[in-house]
Amino acid sequence: MPWTIRHLLSLPLCCLLVVPALPCAGEVSTDLPGAILVFPKVQSDPQRDTIIQITNNTGIRVFLRCFYVDGRDSRDAPWLVTDFQITLTQNQPTVWVAGQGLPAIPSDRPESLYPGPVPPVGDGFQGALRCVVVDESERPVGINALTGEATIIDRQTAAAFKYPGVTVPGFAANNGDNTLLLDDVEYGSCPRVLLLNHFFDDAPDPVVDDPIRTGLTVVPCSMDLENSVPGVATLQFEVFNEFEQRLSTSFPVDCYADIGLSSIDRASQPELSIFNFALQGTLVGLSRIRPVLDSRTDTGHGVIAIAEERRAAGAMVSAIHMHYVGGNLQADVIILSEPF
Amino acid sequence: MWTKASKMRRAVTGVFIGSVLFLASNAGADVLSDQSGAILVYPKVTVDTSGVFGAPQDTIIQMTNTSNSVVSARCFYINATGHCSNNDEPCNEQVACETGATCVPQWNKRDFRLTLTKRQPLAWRASEGLSDLPCDGIGSPDGCALGSNIGADGSVSSIPPVQEDPFYGELRCIQVDSESFQPTVGLNDGNLRGGDLKGEATIVSIVADAPDARKYNAVGIQSMANNNNDDVLQIGGVDAEYNACPSVLTLNHLFEGATVIYGAGAGSSTVRTDLTVVPCGVDYLTDTTDPIVLQFLIFNEFEQRFSASTSFDCWRNLALADVDTRLGPFGDSFSIFSASVQGTLGGQTRVRPVGNANQSNGILGVLDERWMSASSGPERTAATNVHFEGAVSIGDQMILSPDN
């Protein structure tokens, strides 16, 4: 049988046989369960902490390898990765506070129902959390079991914002090695374009007339945990205001970026930024964020992001869930550390 | 006589054709809150500028054309605000009427047309609308004298305020052709012409003289290739024009009254959760809806399972603890959504609408969390979208009222 026919046949057959547990095409999502779960922003400091919720959406027990990646400036702390394993029984939800983790010995249940210990993150931690579904021998599998939420909350005022973890779907063609290819064959691909609807910085809130600022947190999809090489990306921004006027800028990301919109184009004064209300003249804008591709096959440059809308000088924050367009044309690669 | 090889080829061909037909006749479950769509649903829009029901609040609607072409939309505000049967005062599930009177929910619509230029983002207050859309005066010989965002039929875009204040309800927009204003597929090949509208809603309130805001994404329902452009939108099922609504909504939530402790001496907070649901199928022509029964399956962290059910007509916002107990705080501690009953912090709730022979009664929803610090201070809120699973089988219909 010619290769092309075999190739054509594989898609619908795969869909017929494995739907709905293993979707046959897909991109990252915040709505659907996946085999990789990414929380782009986890924060734990004296003012704020993060409540992590992870749920197994399947009727089977699943095993997870999870990685905290400390994204603080590398001059202060090198790229630090802390990993741990947890187990979720059928449909089991689990919750922990990032600064507390989960203890080694369960106080309220038998060990068979305990997800396992989760280490607390260090004081001042700011970074990302990723979890990958594996089998009992820690080999990655394409079971789309995970959904999750992160709630970053002010310890004193309880001002909170919540965002869904970003899931990457896994497919049947998973070879079980520690090199995860986000290529639409082993796992879904990272987005080709991210869309961010935002108020321009310092635009007055239409309801309370308070200036609004927006922050953006970006993590690369690729990373090499075996060799401690973080992912990098260059992001191109196209910014449209309400008058259909377009301006653009770019920004490099190395491992992790948490930045105010007006700082992206490094304007000497915020009001000169293309993300600022004073320059744009309209309340809201659409920013199209596109990672720049190259020809490498050992890593990619896709990114995942969330944004925060800050009011009352940052005392009140609400999360902006990004929108995605298409799958990236260059595969991303996550290399897990070898268990030993 | 068929050879073994030809039998194999025929069998494989049959499976292939069957597979293609199967895929073609069944809509996918691409109701998504993180991609643009041809139908945009904002399940929760609230306006209460005087603070009748609590903290004064308003909703900022953001809507964007993600394509590189001019896009038009027909939008519908659905007013579900209740009024007391005896004096017409506004009421809801938390604010009761006088003894002997009942809170009668309503369901009426206000529609408007809108044209967005390419990639154009817009924002407006639900209580005020946007009578004049942004106009830079460039490219028009009359400047802004004739208004902005003019459709191909010459109509000027204008967004009205919601029907009343206080207002509780939803906003729904359908992408339409810019000339005929009839429903259409999307214009962008980048998302397989699934639709070009995306949006967010931010509910902003004033609590203790400080702003409180919670934000969620509008849910996008993606169009399919075979849109016949009439006013009856088939969402899922046979001959689907739009992707099907999910068969299950998955809520990852903390149980009612759960207290999250941040460490010794580091404070704690208590949380409660509200769920807002709207039906996928609506009839704007006759302004009628059928009751929908929702089945809830709740899992706690001990793998223990509970179930409950409730029903609604066209729009409902309720605390999780009110799903299986009396409305309001009475009996909340006995609810199966209560942390004191479940004994764990977190839970997973799967919500399944019960369909009938004619329609699936698909639903969409959004969650609000209400946080209270143990130390002091007012209630703070956060919103999030729910997760989706599967696709309803029969499908739902959205019937639009005539546009002319």
Interface residues (C-beta under 8 A of the other chain):
Chain A: M1 L8 L9 P12 L13 C15 L16 P20 S29 T30 D31 L32 P33 D49 I51 Q53 T55 N57 T89 Q90 N91 Q92 P93 T94 V95 V97 G99 Q100 D108 R109 L113 T147 G148 E149 T151 I153 D154 R155 Q156 T157 A158 A159 A160 F161 K162 Y163 P164 R192 V193 L195 N197 F199 D205 P206 V207 V208 D210 F240 N241 E242 F243 E244 Q245 R246 T282 L283 V284 G285 L286 R288 E309 R311 A312 A315 M316 S318 A319 I320 H321 M322 H323 Y324 V325 G326
Chain B: V12 V15 F16 S19 V20 F22 L23 V31 L32 S33 D34 Q35 S36 Q57 D58 I60 Q62 T64 T66 T117 K118 R119 Q120 P121 L122 A123 W124 R125 E128 P134 C135 D136 I138 G190 N191 K198 G199 E200 T202 V204 I206 A210 P211 D212 A213 R214 K215 Y216 N217 T250 N252 L254 V260 I261 Y262 G263 A266 G267 S269 F299 N300 E301 F302 E303 R305 G343 T344 L345 G346 G347 Q348 R350 E369 W371 M372 S373 S375 G377 E379 R380 T381 A382 A383 T384 N385 H387 F388 E389 G390
